[in-house]
Amino acid sequence: MHVSKAIEKIEDGQRYHTSMFLIFLCRAFGRNNFLTLLYRYEIFKCRWQSGAGQGFGEGFHRMSNFYLTSCAGAFEVGKWDVRQITIARPG
């Protein structure tokens, strides 16, 4: 569902149940998550190479690489996003 449609659904639900709250701010954090995941990927690579991955198999290494890079990619191209929606009483 597109973000604006999701926010419309939230607003519709609020209007139906109460008139006391308004959505007044919606921030996107997807780009921040992209950068955070890239940073964590770089740390993971460095620590794995320095031997911090001892006790974990190659399957864990491949799975972690896939997870961190695929999630970062989804955030980078806008497929995924994280939103903060602030709801407050009017006035």
C-alpha positions in Angstrom: 0.0 0.0 0.0 1.3 3.4 -0.9 2.2 5.5 2.2 -0.3 8.3 1.4 -3.1 5.7 1.1 -2.0 4.2 4.5 -2.1 7.6 6.1 -5.5 8.3 4.6 -6.8 5.0 6.2 -5.4 6.1 9.6 -7.1 9.5 9.3 -10.4 7.9 8.2 -10.3 5.6 11.2 -9.6 8.5 13.5 -12.5 10.5 12.1 -14.8 7.5 12.5 -13.7 6.8 16.1 -12.9 10.3 17.4 -12.4 13.8 16.3 -9.9 14.5 19.0 -6.7 13.6 17.2 -4.9 14.9 14.1 -1.9 13.6 12.1 0.3 16.6 11.8 3.7 15.2 10.9 4.9 12.2 8.9 8.6 11.7 8.5 10.4 9.1 6.3 13.5 7.4 7.7 14.2 5.0 4.9 17.4 6.8 3.7 18.7 6.7 7.3 18.1 2.9 7.5 20.0 2.5 4.2 23.0 4.3 5.6 22.8 2.4 8.9 22.7 -0.9 7.2 25.6 -0.1 5.0 27.6 0.9 8.1 26.7 -2.3 9.9 27.6 -4.3 6.8 31.1 -2.7 6.7 31.6 -3.4 10.5 30.4 -7.0 10.0 32.9 -7.5 7.1 35.8 -6.1 9.0 35.1 -8.1 12.2 34.5 -11.3 10.2 37.9 -10.9 8.5 39.6 -10.1 11.8 38.4 -13.4 13.3 35.4 -12.1 15.3 33.2 -14.5 13.4 34.8 -17.5 15.1 32.3 -20.1 16.0 29.9 -19.1 13.2 29.9 -21.1 10.0 30.1 -19.9 6.4 26.3 -20.2 6.1 25.8 -17.6 8.8 28.3 -15.4 7.0 26.5 -15.6 3.7 23.1 -15.2 5.3 24.2 -12.1 7.2 25.8 -10.6 4.0 22.6 -11.2 2.1 20.4 -9.8 4.8 22.3 -6.6 5.3 22.9 -5.8 1.6 19.4 -6.7 0.4 17.7 -4.7 3.2 20.0 -1.7 2.5 19.1 -2.0 -1.2 15.4 -2.1 -0.5 15.7 1.1 1.5 17.9 2.8 -1.0 15.5 2.4 -3.9 12.5 3.2 -1.9 10.9 -0.2 -1.9 10.9 -0.2 1.9 10.5 2.8 4.2 10.1 3.5 7.9 7.7 6.3 8.9 7.1 8.2 12.1 3.6 9.5 12.3 3.0 12.1 15.0 -0.6 12.3 16.3 -1.8 15.0 18.6 -4.9 16.7 20.0 -6.0 19.8 18.1 -5.3 23.2 19.6 
